[in-house]
């Protein structure tokens, strides 16, 4: 077989086993992060809708508590907008994956709220 003049040597492609191992590590890490986030979200919901109203002496959730939660949510979203990343991409832009590590805090705060 004749060698092509000016052809560059390419690095060997990784084996399928290495790619599968890398995919498994990334998948397990992402799954663990999702489970941790959902656990935090569940605790926050329990705190907001059960523990805090009982702290103020209410039995059940009083009607005025809904307004307090709405106001606190608005303040939280405002705070997420002031952080780097502004809470993530605009929903009208479709799926967006152009966030970096510095923007993760605002995205996590916005999604928790």
Backbone as XML, in Angstrom:
<?xml version="1.0"?>
<chain id="A" units="angstrom">
  <residue number="1" name="UNK">
    <atom name="N" x="0.849" y="-1.173" z="0.000"/>
    <atom name="CA" x="0.000" y="0.000" z="0.000"/>
    <atom name="C" x="0.895" y="1.238" z="0.000"/>
  </residue>
  <residue number="2" name="UNK">
    <atom name="N" x="0.586" y="2.179" z="-0.798"/>
    <atom name="CA" x="1.399" y="3.385" z="-0.911"/>
    <atom name="C" x="1.047" y="4.348" z="0.211"/>
  </residue>
  <residue number="3" name="UNK">
    <atom name="N" x="2.067" y="4.980" z="0.720"/>
    <atom name="CA" x="1.859" y="5.935" z="1.802"/>
    <atom name="C" x="1.504" y="7.297" z="1.198"/>
  </residue>
  <residue number="4" name="UNK">
    <atom name="N" x="0.533" y="7.946" z="1.801"/>
    <atom name="CA" x="0.100" y="9.245" z="1.303"/>
    <atom name="C" x="1.096" y="10.293" z="1.766"/>
  </residue>
  <residue number="5" name="UNK">
    <atom name="N" x="1.542" y="11.107" z="0.844"/>
    <atom name="CA" x="2.520" y="12.125" z="1.159"/>
    <atom name="C" x="1.865" y="13.244" z="1.976"/>
  </residue>
  <residue number="6" name="UNK">
    <atom name="N" x="2.503" y="13.634" z="3.065"/>
    <atom name="CA" x="1.996" y="14.721" z="3.892"/>
    <atom name="C" x="0.930" y="14.299" z="4.897"/>
  </residue>
  <residue number="7" name="UNK">
    <atom name="N" x="0.642" y="13.003" z="4.989"/>
    <atom name="CA" x="-0.374" y="12.556" z="5.940"/>
    <atom name="C" x="0.208" y="12.595" z="7.348"/>
  </residue>
  <residue number="8" name="UNK">
    <atom name="N" x="-0.599" y="13.015" z="8.298"/>
    <atom name="CA" x="-0.160" y="13.089" z="9.684"/>
    <atom name="C" x="-0.577" y="11.825" z="10.411"/>
  </residue>
  <residue number="9" name="UNK">
    <atom name="N" x="0.252" y="11.417" z="11.338"/>
    <atom name="CA" x="-0.084" y="10.259" z="12.154"/>
    <atom name="C" x="-1.148" y="10.664" z="13.170"/>
  </residue>
  <residue number="10" name="UNK">
    <atom name="N" x="-2.145" y="9.832" z="13.329"/>
    <atom name="CA" x="-3.200" y="10.119" z="14.293"/>
    <atom name="C" x="-3.033" y="9.221" z="15.509"/>
  </residue>
  <residue number="11" name="UNK">
    <atom name="N" x="-3.512" y="9.705" z="16.634"/>
    <atom name="CA" x="-3.446" y="8.920" z="17.863"/>
    <atom name="C" x="-4.419" y="7.759" z="17.752"/>
  </residue>
  <residue number="12" name="UNK">
    <atom name="N" x="-4.080" y="6.627" z="18.345"/>
    <atom name="CA" x="-5.003" y="5.491" z="18.281"/>
    <atom name="C" x="-6.294" y="5.799" z="19.037"/>
  </residue>
  <residue number="13" name="UNK">
    <atom name="N" x="-7.382" y="5.332" z="18.513"/>
    <atom name="CA" x="-8.682" y="5.558" z="19.142"/>
    <atom name="C" x="-8.775" y="4.738" z="20.428"/>
  </residue>
  <residue number="14" name="UNK">
    <atom name="N" x="-9.418" y="5.289" z="21.470"/>
    <atom name="CA" x="-9.559" y="4.517" z="22.710"/>
    <atom name="C" x="-10.449" y="3.302" z="22.474"/>
  </residue>
  <residue number="15" name="UNK">
    <atom name="N" x="-10.203" y="2.296" z="23.251"/>
    <atom name="CA" x="-10.987" y="1.075" z="23.080"/>
    <atom name="C" x="-12.406" y="1.269" z="23.599"/>
  </residue>
  <residue number="16" name="UNK">
    <atom name="N" x="-13.289" y="0.389" z="23.187"/>
    <atom name="CA" x="-14.692" y="0.466" z="23.595"/>
    <atom name="C" x="-14.819" y="0.312" z="25.099"/>
  </residue>
  <residue number="17" name="UNK">
    <atom name="N" x="-13.998" y="-0.517" z="25.692"/>
    <atom name="CA" x="-14.050" y="-0.728" z="27.145"/>
    <atom name="C" x="-13.738" y="0.542" z="27.920"/>
  </residue>
  <residue number="18" name="UNK">
    <atom name="N" x="-12.742" y="1.294" z="27.461"/>
    <atom name="CA" x="-12.385" y="2.544" z="28.132"/>
    <atom name="C" x="-13.527" y="3.551" z="28.008"/>
  </residue>
  <residue number="19" name="UNK">
    <atom name="N" x="-14.118" y="3.624" z="26.835"/>
    <atom name="CA" x="-15.233" y="4.556" z="26.626"/>
    <atom name="C" x="-16.425" y="4.169" z="27.501"/>
  </residue>
  <residue number="20" name="UNK">
    <atom name="N" x="-16.719" y="2.878" z="27.586"/>
    <atom name="CA" x="-17.829" y="2.425" z="28.427"/>
    <atom name="C" x="-17.556" y="2.695" z="29.902"/>
  </residue>
  <residue number="21" name="UNK">
    <atom name="N" x="-16.332" y="2.505" z="30.344"/>
    <atom name="CA" x="-15.977" y="2.779" z="31.740"/>
    <atom name="C" x="-16.127" y="4.267" z="32.041"/>
  </residue>
  <residue number="22" name="UNK">
    <atom name="N" x="-15.661" y="5.103" z="31.135"/>
    <atom name="CA" x="-15.803" y="6.546" z="31.319"/>
    <atom name="C" x="-17.270" y="6.956" z="31.355"/>
  </residue>
  <residue number="23" name="UNK">
    <atom name="N" x="-18.082" y="6.386" z="30.468"/>
    <atom name="CA" x="-19.515" y="6.687" z="30.456"/>
    <atom name="C" x="-20.184" y="6.230" z="31.749"/>
  </residue>
  <residue number="24" name="UNK">
    <atom name="N" x="-19.774" y="5.080" z="32.271"/>
    <atom name="CA" x="-20.353" y="4.589" z="33.524"/>
    <atom name="C" x="-19.990" y="5.498" z="34.694"/>
  </residue>
  <residue number="25" name="UNK">
    <atom name="N" x="-18.747" y="5.950" z="34.744"/>
    <atom name="CA" x="-18.329" y="6.846" z="35.834"/>
    <atom name="C" x="-19.099" y="8.161" z="35.769"/>
  </residue>
  <residue number="26" name="UNK">
    <atom name="N" x="-19.225" y="8.724" z="34.569"/>
    <atom name="CA" x="-19.974" y="9.979" z="34.418"/>
    <atom name="C" x="-21.447" y="9.765" z="34.757"/>
  </residue>
  <residue number="27" name="UNK">
    <atom name="N" x="-22.033" y="8.659" z="34.315"/>
    <atom name="CA" x="-23.445" y="8.384" z="34.596"/>
    <atom name="C" x="-23.728" y="8.190" z="36.072"/>
  </residue>
  <residue number="28" name="UNK">
    <atom name="N" x="-22.861" y="7.451" z="36.764"/>
    <atom name="CA" x="-23.057" y="7.241" z="38.202"/>
    <atom name="C" x="-22.879" y="8.558" z="38.958"/>
  </residue>
  <residue number="29" name="UNK">
    <atom name="N" x="-21.900" y="9.361" z="38.561"/>
    <atom name="CA" x="-21.707" y="10.665" z="39.206"/>
    <atom name="C" x="-22.893" y="11.587" z="38.993"/>
  </residue>
  <residue number="30" name="UNK">
    <atom name="N" x="-23.398" y="11.624" z="37.767"/>
    <atom name="CA" x="-24.563" y="12.472" z="37.486"/>
    <atom name="C" x="-25.793" y="11.978" z="38.236"/>
  </residue>
  <residue number="31" name="UNK">
    <atom name="N" x="-25.971" y="10.670" z="38.295"/>
    <atom name="CA" x="-27.104" y="10.113" z="39.033"/>
    <atom name="C" x="-27.024" y="10.431" z="40.516"/>
  </residue>
  <residue number="32" name="UNK">
    <atom name="N" x="-25.825" y="10.343" z="41.085"/>
    <atom name="CA" x="-25.650" y="10.680" z="42.504"/>
    <atom name="C" x="-25.945" y="12.156" z="42.753"/>
  </residue>
  <residue number="33" name="UNK">
    <atom name="N" x="-25.536" y="13.022" z="41.826"/>
    <atom name="CA" x="-25.820" y="14.448" z="41.980"/>
    <atom name="C" x="-27.320" y="14.720" z="41.917"/>
  </residue>
  <residue number="34" name="UNK">
    <atom name="N" x="-28.025" y="14.027" z="41.042"/>
    <atom name="CA" x="-29.481" y="14.206" z="40.925"/>
    <atom name="C" x="-30.184" y="13.733" z="42.187"/>
  </residue>
  <residue number="35" name="UNK">
    <atom name="N" x="-29.767" y="12.589" z="42.715"/>
    <atom name="CA" x="-30.378" y="12.079" z="43.945"/>
    <atom name="C" x="-30.122" y="13.035" z="45.107"/>
  </residue>
  <residue number="36" name="UNK">
    <atom name="N" x="-28.912" y="13.575" z="45.205"/>
    <atom name="CA" x="-28.611" y="14.531" z="46.266"/>
    <atom name="C" x="-29.448" y="15.801" z="46.117"/>
  </residue>
  <residue number="37" name="UNK">
    <atom name="N" x="-29.590" y="16.299" z="44.888"/>
    <atom name="CA" x="-30.391" y="17.503" z="44.658"/>
    <atom name="C" x="-31.853" y="17.255" z="45.032"/>
  </residue>
  <residue number="38" name="UNK">
    <atom name="N" x="-32.402" y="16.110" z="44.649"/>
    <atom name="CA" x="-33.800" y="15.816" z="44.977"/>
    <atom name="C" x="-34.003" y="15.641" z="46.474"/>
  </residue>
  <residue number="39" name="UNK">
    <atom name="N" x="-33.004" y="15.104" z="47.168"/>
    <atom name="CA" x="-33.101" y="14.980" z="48.626"/>
    <atom name="C" x="-33.139" y="16.362" z="49.283"/>
  </residue>
  <residue number="40" name="UNK">
    <atom name="N" x="-32.294" y="17.268" z="48.801"/>
    <atom name="CA" x="-32.305" y="18.638" z="49.333"/>
    <atom name="C" x="-33.633" y="19.311" z="49.020"/>
  </residue>
  <residue number="41" name="UNK">
    <atom name="N" x="-34.131" y="19.137" z="47.799"/>
    <atom name="CA" x="-35.410" y="19.736" z="47.407"/>
    <atom name="C" x="-36.552" y="19.222" z="48.279"/>
  </residue>
  <residue number="42" name="UNK">
    <atom name="N" x="-36.540" y="17.934" z="48.589"/>
    <atom name="CA" x="-37.582" y="17.353" z="49.439"/>
    <atom name="C" x="-37.518" y="17.936" z="50.844"/>
  </residue>
  <residue number="43" name="UNK">
    <atom name="N" x="-36.316" y="18.077" z="51.381"/>
    <atom name="CA" x="-36.168" y="18.650" z="52.734"/>
    <atom name="C" x="-36.624" y="20.112" z="52.763"/>
  </residue>
  <residue number="44" name="UNK">
    <atom name="N" x="-36.294" y="20.864" z="51.714"/>
    <atom name="CA" x="-36.710" y="22.271" z="51.670"/>
    <atom name="C" x="-38.232" y="22.368" z="51.586"/>
  </residue>
  <residue number="45" name="UNK">
    <atom name="N" x="-38.866" y="21.527" z="50.776"/>
    <atom name="CA" x="-40.332" y="21.541" z="50.674"/>
    <atom name="C" x="-40.967" y="21.176" z="52.012"/>
  </residue>
  <residue number="46" name="UNK">
    <atom name="N" x="-40.405" y="20.200" z="52.697"/>
    <atom name="CA" x="-40.922" y="19.817" z="54.017"/>
    <atom name="C" x="-40.764" y="20.978" z="55.000"/>
  </residue>
  <residue number="47" name="UNK">
    <atom name="N" x="-39.613" y="21.642" z="54.947"/>
    <atom name="CA" x="-39.372" y="22.779" z="55.835"/>
    <atom name="C" x="-40.358" y="23.910" z="55.555"/>
  </residue>
  <residue number="48" name="UNK">
    <atom name="N" x="-40.564" y="24.233" z="54.267"/>
    <atom name="CA" x="-41.403" y="25.374" z="53.899"/>
    <atom name="C" x="-42.874" y="25.120" z="54.187"/>
  </residue>
  <residue number="49" name="UNK">
    <atom name="N" x="-43.368" y="23.908" z="53.897"/>
    <atom name="CA" x="-44.810" y="23.675" z="53.978"/>
    <atom name="C" x="-45.263" y="22.989" z="55.255"/>
  </residue>
  <residue number="50" name="UNK">
    <atom name="N" x="-44.345" y="22.462" z="56.060"/>
    <atom name="CA" x="-44.770" y="21.794" z="57.291"/>
    <atom name="C" x="-44.099" y="22.361" z="58.537"/>
  </residue>
  <residue number="51" name="UNK">
    <atom name="N" x="-42.775" y="22.416" z="58.527"/>
    <atom name="CA" x="-42.053" y="22.810" z="59.741"/>
    <atom name="C" x="-42.231" y="24.283" z="60.067"/>
  </residue>
  <residue number="52" name="UNK">
    <atom name="N" x="-42.028" y="25.179" z="59.110"/>
    <atom name="CA" x="-42.133" y="26.611" z="59.388"/>
    <atom name="C" x="-43.539" y="27.058" z="59.798"/>
  </residue>
  <residue number="53" name="UNK">
    <atom name="N" x="-44.623" y="26.599" z="59.155"/>
    <atom name="CA" x="-45.946" y="27.003" z="59.662"/>
    <atom name="C" x="-46.202" y="26.520" z="61.095"/>
  </residue>
  <residue number="54" name="UNK">
    <atom name="N" x="-45.715" y="25.323" z="61.425"/>
    <atom name="CA" x="-45.873" y="24.840" z="62.802"/>
    <atom name="C" x="-45.059" y="25.679" z="63.772"/>
  </residue>
  <residue number="55" name="UNK">
    <atom name="N" x="-43.911" y="26.183" z="63.332"/>
    <atom name="CA" x="-43.082" y="27.036" z="64.174"/>
    <atom name="C" x="-43.818" y="28.315" z="64.550"/>
  </residue>
  <residue number="56" name="UNK">
    <atom name="N" x="-44.610" y="28.827" z="63.620"/>
    <atom name="CA" x="-45.375" y="30.042" z="63.889"/>
    <atom name="C" x="-46.698" y="29.754" z="64.576"/>
  </residue>
  <residue number="57" name="UNK">
    <atom name="N" x="-46.942" y="28.508" z="64.973"/>
    <atom name="CA" x="-48.122" y="28.151" z="65.733"/>
    <atom name="C" x="-49.353" y="27.831" z="64.909"/>
  </residue>
  <residue number="58" name="UNK">
    <atom name="N" x="-49.206" y="27.636" z="63.625"/>
    <atom name="CA" x="-50.352" y="27.346" z="62.770"/>
    <atom name="C" x="-50.566" y="25.833" z="62.697"/>
  </residue>
  <residue number="59" name="UNK">
    <atom name="N" x="-51.825" y="25.435" z="62.670"/>
    <atom name="CA" x="-52.135" y="24.029" z="62.423"/>
    <atom name="C" x="-52.459" y="23.906" z="60.938"/>
  </residue>
  <residue number="60" name="UNK">
    <atom name="N" x="-51.700" y="23.119" z="60.228"/>
    <atom name="CA" x="-51.856" y="23.047" z="58.776"/>
    <atom name="C" x="-51.155" y="24.235" z="58.137"/>
  </residue>
  <residue number="61" name="UNK">
    <atom name="N" x="-51.523" y="24.518" z="56.911"/>
    <atom name="CA" x="-50.924" y="25.649" z="56.192"/>
    <atom name="C" x="-51.949" y="26.774" z="56.128"/>
  </residue>
  <residue number="62" name="UNK">
    <atom name="N" x="-51.679" y="27.909" z="56.781"/>
    <atom name="CA" x="-52.628" y="29.022" z="56.715"/>
    <atom name="C" x="-52.623" y="29.666" z="55.333"/>
  </residue>
  <residue number="63" name="UNK">
    <atom name="N" x="-53.706" y="30.356" z="55.023"/>
    <atom name="CA" x="-53.840" y="30.984" z="53.704"/>
    <atom name="C" x="-52.757" y="32.031" z="53.448"/>
  </residue>
  <residue number="64" name="UNK">
    <atom name="N" x="-52.397" y="32.798" z="54.457"/>
    <atom name="CA" x="-51.413" y="33.851" z="54.273"/>
    <atom name="C" x="-50.028" y="33.297" z="54.006"/>
  </residue>
  <residue number="65" name="UNK">
    <atom name="N" x="-49.778" y="32.042" z="54.361"/>
    <atom name="CA" x="-48.460" y="31.450" z="54.181"/>
    <atom name="C" x="-48.094" y="31.321" z="52.696"/>
  </residue>
  <residue number="66" name="UNK">
    <atom name="N" x="-49.091" y="31.123" z="51.855"/>
    <atom name="CA" x="-48.845" y="31.021" z="50.417"/>
    <atom name="C" x="-48.224" y="32.313" z="49.893"/>
  </residue>
  <residue number="67" name="UNK">
    <atom name="N" x="-48.698" y="33.455" z="50.371"/>
    <atom name="CA" x="-48.137" y="34.733" z="49.940"/>
    <atom name="C" x="-46.702" y="34.898" z="50.424"/>
  </residue>
  <residue number="68" name="UNK">
    <atom name="N" x="-46.416" y="34.450" z="51.632"/>
    <atom name="CA" x="-45.045" y="34.518" z="52.158"/>
    <atom name="C" x="-44.108" y="33.687" z="51.282"/>
  </residue>
  <residue number="69" name="UNK">
    <atom name="N" x="-44.537" y="32.486" z="50.911"/>
    <atom name="CA" x="-43.709" y="31.609" z="50.075"/>
    <atom name="C" x="-43.507" y="32.236" z="48.696"/>
  </residue>
  <residue number="70" name="UNK">
    <atom name="N" x="-44.537" y="32.848" z="48.127"/>
    <atom name="CA" x="-44.398" y="33.513" z="46.832"/>
    <atom name="C" x="-43.400" y="34.667" z="46.890"/>
  </residue>
  <residue number="71" name="UNK">
    <atom name="N" x="-43.459" y="35.456" z="47.948"/>
    <atom name="CA" x="-42.533" y="36.585" z="48.088"/>
    <atom name="C" x="-41.108" y="36.081" z="48.271"/>
  </residue>
  <residue number="72" name="UNK">
    <atom name="N" x="-40.920" y="35.054" z="49.111"/>
    <atom name="CA" x="-39.581" y="34.488" z="49.301"/>
    <atom name="C" x="-39.050" y="33.866" z="48.009"/>
  </residue>
  <residue number="73" name="UNK">
    <atom name="N" x="-39.927" y="33.257" z="47.227"/>
    <atom name="CA" x="-39.519" y="32.707" z="45.940"/>
    <atom name="C" x="-39.087" y="33.796" z="44.979"/>
  </residue>
  <residue number="74" name="UNK">
    <atom name="N" x="-39.800" y="34.916" z="44.974"/>
    <atom name="CA" x="-39.434" y="36.030" z="44.101"/>
    <atom name="C" x="-38.083" y="36.614" z="44.503"/>
  </residue>
  <residue number="75" name="UNK">
    <atom name="N" x="-37.830" y="36.710" z="45.791"/>
    <atom name="CA" x="-36.527" y="37.202" z="46.264"/>
    <atom name="C" x="-35.420" y="36.221" z="45.876"/>
  </residue>
  <residue number="76" name="UNK">
    <atom name="N" x="-35.701" y="34.933" z="45.969"/>
    <atom name="CA" x="-34.710" y="33.924" z="45.585"/>
    <atom name="C" x="-34.391" y="33.957" z="44.102"/>
  </residue>
  <residue number="77" name="UNK">
    <atom name="N" x="-35.399" y="34.138" z="43.270"/>
    <atom name="CA" x="-35.168" y="34.231" z="41.824"/>
    <atom name="C" x="-34.388" y="35.499" z="41.503"/>
  </residue>
  <residue number="78" name="UNK">
    <atom name="N" x="-34.703" y="36.599" z="42.167"/>
    <atom name="CA" x="-33.950" y="37.835" z="41.971"/>
    <atom name="C" x="-32.486" y="37.619" z="42.336"/>
  </residue>
  <residue number="79" name="UNK">
    <atom name="N" x="-32.222" y="36.902" z="43.438"/>
    <atom name="CA" x="-30.844" y="36.625" z="43.844"/>
    <atom name="C" x="-30.134" y="35.758" z="42.815"/>
  </residue>
  <residue number="80" name="UNK">
    <atom name="N" x="-30.839" y="34.768" z="42.258"/>
    <atom name="CA" x="-30.232" y="33.907" z="41.236"/>
    <atom name="C" x="-29.906" y="34.702" z="39.976"/>
  </residue>
  <residue number="81" name="UNK">
    <atom name="N" x="-30.710" y="35.698" z="39.658"/>
    <atom name="CA" x="-30.445" y="36.533" z="38.477"/>
    <atom name="C" x="-29.232" y="37.425" z="38.665"/>
  </residue>
  <residue number="82" name="UNK">
    <atom name="N" x="-28.879" y="37.745" z="39.904"/>
    <atom name="CA" x="-27.733" y="38.613" z="40.176"/>
    <atom name="C" x="-26.416" y="37.832" z="40.181"/>
  </residue>
  <residue number="83" name="UNK">
    <atom name="N" x="-26.458" y="36.510" z="40.287"/>
    <atom name="CA" x="-25.247" y="35.692" z="40.292"/>
    <atom name="C" x="-24.747" y="35.484" z="38.867"/>
  </residue>
  <residue number="84" name="UNK">
    <atom name="N" x="-23.469" y="35.101" z="38.710"/>
    <atom name="CA" x="-22.968" y="34.777" z="37.360"/>
    <atom name="C" x="-23.781" y="33.630" z="36.761"/>
  </residue>
  <residue number="85" name="UNK">
    <atom name="N" x="-24.159" y="33.771" z="35.536"/>
    <atom name="CA" x="-24.972" y="32.758" z="34.871"/>
    <atom name="C" x="-26.433" y="33.110" z="34.816"/>
  </residue>
  <residue number="86" name="UNK">
    <atom name="N" x="-26.858" y="34.045" z="35.634"/>
    <atom name="CA" x="-28.228" y="34.560" z="35.657"/>
    <atom name="C" x="-29.294" y="33.470" z="35.733"/>
  </residue>
  <residue number="87" name="UNK">
    <atom name="N" x="-29.019" y="32.392" z="36.444"/>
    <atom name="CA" x="-30.016" y="31.344" z="36.632"/>
    <atom name="C" x="-30.177" y="30.409" z="35.459"/>
  </residue>
  <residue number="88" name="UNK">
    <atom name="N" x="-29.307" y="30.489" z="34.481"/>
    <atom name="CA" x="-29.398" y="29.599" z="33.322"/>
    <atom name="C" x="-29.862" y="30.338" z="32.088"/>
  </residue>
  <residue number="89" name="UNK">
    <atom name="N" x="-30.044" y="29.597" z="31.019"/>
    <atom name="CA" x="-30.436" y="30.193" z="29.747"/>
    <atom name="C" x="-31.922" y="30.531" z="29.742"/>
  </residue>
  <residue number="90" name="UNK">
    <atom name="N" x="-32.327" y="31.324" z="28.790"/>
    <atom name="CA" x="-33.744" y="31.670" z="28.645"/>
    <atom name="C" x="-34.508" y="30.459" z="28.122"/>
  </residue>
  <residue number="91" name="UNK">
    <atom name="N" x="-35.693" y="30.177" z="28.645"/>
    <atom name="CA" x="-36.474" y="29.036" z="28.154"/>
    <atom name="C" x="-36.844" y="29.144" z="26.683"/>
  </residue>
  <residue number="92" name="UNK">
    <atom name="N" x="-36.981" y="30.356" z="26.163"/>
    <atom name="CA" x="-37.340" y="30.527" z="24.763"/>
    <atom name="C" x="-36.221" y="30.115" z="23.815"/>
  </residue>
  <residue number="93" name="UNK">
    <atom name="N" x="-34.994" y="29.980" z="24.341"/>
    <atom name="CA" x="-33.863" y="29.577" z="23.509"/>
    <atom name="C" x="-33.772" y="28.071" z="23.333"/>
  </residue>
  <residue number="94" name="UNK">
    <atom name="N" x="-34.669" y="27.324" z="23.923"/>
    <atom name="CA" x="-34.617" y="25.868" z="23.828"/>
    <atom name="C" x="-33.593" y="25.296" z="24.792"/>
  </residue>
  <residue number="95" name="UNK">
    <atom name="N" x="-33.156" y="24.076" z="24.535"/>
    <atom name="CA" x="-32.151" y="23.473" z="25.394"/>
    <atom name="C" x="-30.829" y="24.198" z="25.208"/>
  </residue>
  <residue number="96" name="UNK">
    <atom name="N" x="-30.218" y="24.567" z="26.313"/>
    <atom name="CA" x="-28.939" y="25.260" z="26.251"/>
    <atom name="C" x="-27.960" y="24.624" z="27.215"/>
  </residue>
  <residue number="97" name="UNK">
    <atom name="N" x="-26.781" y="24.325" z="26.716"/>
    <atom name="CA" x="-25.762" y="23.688" z="27.539"/>
    <atom name="C" x="-24.501" y="24.532" z="27.586"/>
  </residue>
  <residue number="98" name="UNK">
    <atom name="N" x="-24.632" y="25.820" z="27.399"/>
    <atom name="CA" x="-23.459" y="26.673" z="27.322"/>
    <atom name="C" x="-23.095" y="27.299" z="28.669"/>
  </residue>
  <residue number="99" name="UNK">
    <atom name="N" x="-23.414" y="26.645" z="29.780"/>
    <atom name="CA" x="-23.039" y="27.167" z="31.082"/>
    <atom name="C" x="-21.715" y="26.541" z="31.499"/>
  </residue>
  <residue number="100" name="UNK">
    <atom name="N" x="-20.953" y="27.288" z="32.252"/>
    <atom name="CA" x="-19.669" y="26.802" z="32.750"/>
    <atom name="C" x="-19.722" y="26.595" z="34.247"/>
  </residue>
  <residue number="101" name="UNK">
    <atom name="N" x="-18.615" y="26.208" z="34.842"/>
    <atom name="CA" x="-18.596" y="25.950" z="36.282"/>
    <atom name="C" x="-18.957" y="27.163" z="37.135"/>
  </residue>
  <residue number="102" name="UNK">
    <atom name="N" x="-18.622" y="28.369" z="36.682"/>
    <atom name="CA" x="-18.931" y="29.550" z="37.489"/>
    <atom name="C" x="-20.425" y="29.857" z="37.513"/>
  </residue>
  <residue number="103" name="UNK">
    <atom name="N" x="-21.177" y="29.350" z="36.552"/>
    <atom name="CA" x="-22.613" y="29.608" z="36.496"/>
    <atom name="C" x="-23.446" y="28.558" z="37.210"/>
  </residue>
  <residue number="104" name="UNK">
    <atom name="N" x="-22.852" y="27.478" z="37.649"/>
    <atom name="CA" x="-23.605" y="26.384" z="38.253"/>
    <atom name="C" x="-24.360" y="26.795" z="39.516"/>
  </residue>
  <residue number="105" name="UNK">
    <atom name="N" x="-23.803" y="27.701" z="40.300"/>
    <atom name="CA" x="-24.466" y="28.128" z="41.531"/>
    <atom name="C" x="-25.799" y="28.798" z="41.269"/>
  </residue>
  <residue number="106" name="UNK">
    <atom name="N" x="-25.828" y="29.697" z="40.289"/>
    <atom name="CA" x="-27.091" y="30.391" z="40.004"/>
    <atom name="C" x="-28.112" y="29.446" z="39.391"/>
  </residue>
  <residue number="107" name="UNK">
    <atom name="N" x="-27.663" y="28.494" z="38.587"/>
    <atom name="CA" x="-28.588" y="27.528" z="37.995"/>
    <atom name="C" x="-29.166" y="26.620" z="39.083"/>
  </residue>
  <residue number="108" name="UNK">
    <atom name="N" x="-28.333" y="26.165" z="40.018"/>
    <atom name="CA" x="-28.812" y="25.311" z="41.108"/>
    <atom name="C" x="-29.786" y="26.085" z="42.013"/>
  </residue>
  <residue number="109" name="UNK">
    <atom name="N" x="-29.483" y="27.333" z="42.302"/>
    <atom name="CA" x="-30.377" y="28.137" z="43.138"/>
    <atom name="C" x="-31.713" y="28.370" z="42.448"/>
  </residue>
  <residue number="110" name="UNK">
    <atom name="N" x="-31.677" y="28.702" z="41.159"/>
    <atom name="CA" x="-32.918" y="28.946" z="40.419"/>
    <atom name="C" x="-33.753" y="27.682" z="40.331"/>
  </residue>
  <residue number="111" name="UNK">
    <atom name="N" x="-33.135" y="26.547" z="40.106"/>
    <atom name="CA" x="-33.918" y="25.303" z="39.989"/>
    <atom name="C" x="-34.432" y="24.844" z="41.347"/>
  </residue>
  <residue number="112" name="UNK">
    <atom name="N" x="-33.727" y="25.125" z="42.422"/>
    <atom name="CA" x="-34.228" y="24.761" z="43.754"/>
    <atom name="C" x="-35.422" y="25.621" z="44.137"/>
  </residue>
  <residue number="113" name="UNK">
    <atom name="N" x="-35.380" y="26.876" z="43.776"/>
    <atom name="CA" x="-36.494" y="27.778" z="44.092"/>
    <atom name="C" x="-37.692" y="27.389" z="43.264"/>
  </residue>
</chain>
